[in-house]
């Protein structure tokens, strides 16, 4: 059974930082591309960052220079460091594991940026 479990969300003031983590089980982690997506109320889910099995990274323009994605294949985890947070970063953040004909999602973790 595949499980992706996010942690690390919360309430933070503008300009603050958070670190999200996603623990994966039930998959051969190192062959999957891992990503973080987010969905704000009334909005579509959007890609935030992805790190491929070959360690190539890609970011949404809105988070470039502020967010950093990383993975630890030994621990089956993918992390997202969120710095210089803005109110518009408020959303539910979802972990995603993807490869050909396989796509899995975590339940999400809430990030709220507010003073």
C-alpha positions as CSV (number, residue, x, y, z in Angstrom):
1,X,0.0,0.0,0.0
2,X,1.4,3.4,-1.1
3,X,1.4,6.1,1.6
4,X,2.7,9.7,1.4
5,X,2.5,11.6,4.6
6,X,3.2,15.3,4.8
7,X,4.3,17.2,7.9
8,X,5.6,20.6,9.0
9,X,2.7,22.9,8.0
10,X,1.4,25.6,10.3
11,X,0.9,29.3,10.9
12,X,3.8,31.6,10.2
13,X,4.1,35.4,9.8
14,X,5.0,37.0,6.5
15,X,8.8,36.8,6.0
16,X,9.0,33.6,8.0
17,X,10.1,30.1,7.2
18,X,8.7,26.6,7.3
19,X,10.1,23.2,6.3
20,X,7.7,20.6,4.9
21,X,8.5,16.9,4.8
22,X,6.9,14.0,3.1
23,X,7.6,10.4,4.1
24,X,6.9,7.8,1.4
25,X,6.3,4.1,1.8
26,X,5.1,1.3,-0.5
27,X,7.1,2.6,-3.5
28,X,10.6,2.2,-4.8
29,X,11.3,5.8,-3.8
30,X,14.4,6.5,-5.8
31,X,12.8,5.8,-9.2
32,X,10.0,8.3,-8.7
33,X,9.9,12.0,-9.5
34,X,8.8,13.7,-6.3
35,X,6.9,17.0,-6.2
36,X,5.1,19.5,-4.1
37,X,1.9,21.1,-5.2
38,X,-0.4,23.5,-3.5
39,X,-4.1,24.5,-3.6
40,X,-5.5,27.7,-2.2
41,X,-9.2,28.1,-1.6
42,X,-11.1,28.6,-4.8
43,X,-8.0,27.9,-6.9
44,X,-6.7,25.0,-8.9
45,X,-3.9,22.8,-7.6
46,X,-0.6,24.1,-8.9
47,X,2.9,22.8,-9.1
48,X,5.3,24.3,-6.6
49,X,8.5,22.3,-7.1
50,X,9.6,19.0,-8.4
51,X,12.8,16.9,-8.0
52,X,13.3,14.1,-10.5
53,X,14.8,10.7,-9.8
54,X,17.9,12.1,-11.5
55,X,17.9,15.1,-9.0
56,X,16.9,17.7,-11.5
57,X,14.8,20.4,-9.9
58,X,12.2,22.7,-11.2
59,X,10.2,25.5,-9.5
60,X,7.2,27.6,-10.2
61,X,8.2,31.2,-11.0
62,X,6.4,32.5,-8.0
63,X,8.6,30.5,-5.6
64,X,12.0,30.6,-7.3
65,X,14.7,31.9,-5.0
66,X,12.5,31.4,-1.9
67,X,11.7,27.6,-1.8
68,X,14.1,24.7,-2.1
69,X,13.2,21.1,-2.7
70,X,15.4,18.2,-1.7
71,X,15.1,14.5,-1.3
72,X,16.8,11.8,0.8
73,X,16.6,8.4,-1.0
74,X,18.0,6.6,2.0
75,X,15.1,7.8,4.2
76,X,12.4,7.9,1.5
77,X,11.7,11.5,2.2
78,X,11.3,14.7,0.2
79,X,11.4,18.1,1.8
80,X,10.4,21.6,0.9
81,X,12.1,24.6,2.6
82,X,9.9,27.6,2.4
83,X,11.6,31.0,3.1
84,X,10.5,34.6,2.8
85,X,6.9,33.5,3.0
86,X,4.1,35.7,1.7
87,X,0.4,35.7,2.4
88,X,-0.2,34.4,-1.1
89,X,1.7,31.3,-0.2
90,X,-1.2,30.3,2.0
91,X,-2.5,26.9,0.7
92,X,-2.8,23.2,1.4
93,X,0.5,21.7,0.3
94,X,0.5,18.2,-1.2
95,X,3.3,15.7,-1.8
96,X,3.2,13.8,-5.1
97,X,5.1,10.8,-6.4
98,X,5.0,10.3,-10.1
99,X,6.4,7.9,-12.8
100,X,5.0,6.4,-15.9
101,X,1.4,5.2,-15.2
102,X,1.9,5.7,-11.4
103,X,0.8,8.9,-9.6
104,X,0.2,9.2,-5.9
105,X,-0.8,12.0,-3.5
106,X,-0.6,12.7,0.2
107,X,-3.5,14.1,2.2
108,X,-1.9,17.6,2.4
109,X,-0.7,19.9,5.1
110,X,-2.0,23.4,5.7
111,X,0.4,26.4,5.4
112,X,-1.0,29.7,6.5
113,X,1.0,32.9,6.2
114,X,-0.6,35.7,8.2
115,X,0.3,38.4,10.7
